[in-house]
Amino acid sequence: MTREQLNKALLILLLVICTIWLVIPFGMAILWSLVDPSEPWTADRLLPPAMSFWRWRDMWENSSLQVAMATSYTLAPLAALLSLALATPTAYALGRIAFPGRELAKLLCLLPLVVPGFVTAIFFTSLLFQLGLHTWRFGAILFAHAVLALPYAIRIMTVSFEQVRQDHIDAARDLGATPLARFRVAFLPALRPGIFATLLIVFIQSIEEFAIAFILGSPDVVTIPTLLFSALGQDYVRPNAAVLSLILVVPNVILMLILERLLKSANPTLASGKG
Amino acid sequence: MTLRRWLTVILLLLPGLGLILGLIGTVVWIAIAQSFGLYGLNGEDQFTLQYWAEVTDRRVFARSIRYSFYVGTVSAILSVALAYPLAIWLRKPFTGSMTIGAILKAPMLVHGLVAAFLFINVIAYHGILNQAMQALGIWDEPRRLQNDSNAIGVLILQVWKNMPFALLLLTGAVQGISDDVLDAARDLGAGAWDRFRKVIAPLSISAMQAAMVIIFIGAMADFSFQVIAGPTNRQSMSQLMVFFKDRGDWHSAAVVGVTLMGLAMLGASALAFLARLVMKGRSR
């Protein structure tokens, strides 16, 4: 068998696996979300006997979905902005200043990734109880989301700062640019893709985060993941869970695809305008 | 470096790295202190080994450790073992390889809870899997697959979610190996298996270790997959910790939390070390 034939065979095999891996699970979820309550979807039928958007409307009007979406989509952009603001000074130091211990500092920035999420969630909650701040749930979740996303934000922004070209900064200075103008012409073009990528990745992290929102937020603050969790647990109604799953997954897939584009375009040559 | 410059660096590091160290440091400290009876939320604040003695004495604690270790180890090894051949296959671009890479990485974009729902939907008692098996005549009647006692459901979910991550890391490492090296090995008479053992494996070991460690820690500390798809007669360590916390028993929760952190680090190092040992043994 030649290499091309082998690749073709493997390709077909993989398509079959992917159908099992992706198409069937998502297809089933979409079908279940469309089941009309007038006629139940029994096991002997291949497709739901009656399909409508009734479940979608019902979930939208009669569940905590609107509240949860409002919370999630307020929390995420705020966490993204806060995380970017907190990460930028550190990333500047890590990306542009050579100091002893820089590699160690970079390594320590990854700390939130190795401590299990539920340990952080539970003992951060405990800390808030100690400080008497446990009633301040939304702010606490926002703060925790921003800090826990810092490893990503710092990493991306550090790479961006490394890509700012010293000769651009020097040229701007020689031409008499003020610090602000220097930032605008030398730093900003190279940083822009990194800034967008950071905002997007923290946004996605915050939308998806479950442990903190669940431990700290319940029962007052409901986000989309915590709502889905309870829809999968004590009040499991399959079509409703299907609706929620799709609402959580679709926007994120679109955002992730944009993110991948952005990270690909985070190229120093393109970003700084010349090679 | 002058003092002034040091001050600048420290001030710049404070909002980012400073907050990380502050938050994670405090969280870990509170967990350790509470496991020894300090910082009690209902007033008591006295150093004691009582909670460690009580919790470690319980059967459910030992069971949860064994169970979490099992899920962590098997998930890490399976994910990496499946990702390796795929990464090598996708090393050189060919028609359709981009699409395949994208499809394989797609589960990374799917939230863990959504993945859990999709999975229990497929394996439900009257779900499509049971229907298909009956239609094919393999099973006579539907079987109860959800919450199976060997946690196969949890393992499938972990691999579904984590294999793409291992693939991402391994593809990067494998693509970094130059053709010259592999051609040289081929010219010297190395077959496909030898090329993997003696060239690809040693050159991609760091990526493999990183994938193993991160997947192991994540899977060992899993909560949501376990609650939704895991065996009902066993608890993962995170689940046990949340159970204690929900009863207001923060000290016992802290004992479980500290053990979880310690074992996650220990297990991850052991796994990374073993991976190196196995690969080194092979490359000789």
Interface residues (C-beta under 8 A of the other chain):
Chain A: N7 L10 L11 L14 C18 W21 L22 I24 P25 F26 M28 A29 W32 T42 A43 A85 L86 A87 T88 P89 T90 A91 Y92 A93 I97 F99 P100 A105 L108 C109 L111 P112 L113 V114 V115 P116 G117 F118 V119 T120 I122 F123 F124 S126 L127 F129 Q130 A144 V147 L150 P151 A153 I154 E208 F210 A211 I215 P225 L228 F229 L232 G233 R238 A241 A242 S245 L248 V249 N252 V253 M256
Chain B: M1 R5 W6 T8 V9 L11 L12 L13 L14 P15 G16 L17 L19 I20 L21 L23 I24 T26 V27 V28 I30 A31 Q34 Y39 L41 W89 F94 T95 G96 I100 I103 L104 A106 P107 M108 L109 V110 H111 G112 L113 V114 A116 F117 L118 F119 I120 N121 V122 A124 H126 G127 I128 Q131 P142 W160 I214 I217 M220 A221 F223 S224 V227 I228 S238 M241 V242 K245 W250 A253 A254 G257 L260 M261 A264 M265 A268
